Amino acid sequence: MVTSTHDVDTFVQAKSARLDGDVLFVTLTDGREISLPITQMSWLKWLARATPKQRANWKIEPGGFAIYWEDLDDGVEIQHLLSLQSLD
């Protein structure tokens, strides 16, 4: 039986996140780290425009399915990040 990578990814959760300059780094429970240049992603303009204080106020949603910035009332779902990785 062949299992697709997508099936495995449905069980992956966010373990931690950090912003280094304009790059968002997300560490996953399977050990991978995803990085995104937030100024180059049109759908992350809300995060790119945020103040350093707003950017620093994030949390991992229960179950690890997303990272949420309460001050900005927005977030990023891990499955969305993983779908971008599969486009490479």
Beta strands, then each sheet from edge to edge (+ up, - down):
strand 1: 14-20
strand 2: 23-28
strand 3: 33-37
strand 4: 58-60
strand 5: 66-69
strand 6: 74-77
sheet 1: 1+ 2- 3+
sheet 2: 4+ 5- 6+
end
